[in-house]
Amino acid sequence: MKLRLSPQTLLVLDVLLVEPREWKYGYDISRNTGLKSGTLYPILMRLADRKLLETRWETPDPGKPPRHMYRFAPEGLRFARANAPDRTARTSRRVALGLEQA
């Protein structure tokens, strides 16, 4: 499967791999990656279009807007694990993107 694995896409995969079977809100993924919505949501859409992510809308409490949630599809989890860099590379990428200090 051809998918551009930019540093930002790898950050998203890293965050989703922490608890790969749990649903995550886009806002939480943004907060954990440091990515802005204009970068994050196109990545999430590409991953979902390629059937690597499952998506759903949360049923909100009355008066609250629905929230989109994401988690790995089985193929996406295999893909992420096969393409996950080691911890040193993840830390280096987060430092390079200004998300962590060296």
Secondary structure, DSSP 4 states (H G I P E B T S, - for coil): ------HHHHHHHHHHHHSTTS-EEHHHHHHHHT--HHHHHHHHHHHHHTTSEEEEE--PPTTS---EEEEE-HHHHHHHHHHPPPHHHHHHHHHHTTSS--
